Each structure stands twice: as structure tokens, then as C-alpha cells.
């Protein structure tokens, strides 16, 4: 799966859960500071990402996700480990 297709999927999830237009979800955007994602929405996004890509996010990994790029890289890592 390409990085762009992962980003497109993540953008859709963020749009659905966080109400942020998918076009605004770019790799360099900070989830909280730039996109206004609160802690509850961040957990919901992590669960949705896990379900979509069949990977798991531990609490420690969730704390490390600051930008959209962090989410994409974590997905790539999880997919490679399968």
C-alpha cells in the first residue's frame, strides 16, 4: 500500500471523526494544534485506523502520534510487521 493511499484513508477517517475536511489533512499537520483534534477524537481515530488497517496501537504509541505523518508512518510500520 502506498504512502499516498494510506494518507487518503487517514484523511477520510480524520474527516469522519474529527470533522476536519480531508483536504486539510496533510502530513505536516499537527493533529491537536493544527487540526483541533481532542483527546477523545484522537482515541477514536486510533481505533478506526486499527480497524481499517488491521494493526494495533498501544497507549504508548498513541501518545507518540503528533502529526498526520506520525500516523502514516505508524501504519506503514504495522503493515510491514504483518
Secondary structure, DSSP 8 states (H G I E B T S, - for coil): --HHHHHHHHHHHHHHHH---GGG--TT-BTTTTT---HHHHHHHHHHHHHHHT----HHHHHH--BHHHHHHHHHHHHHH-
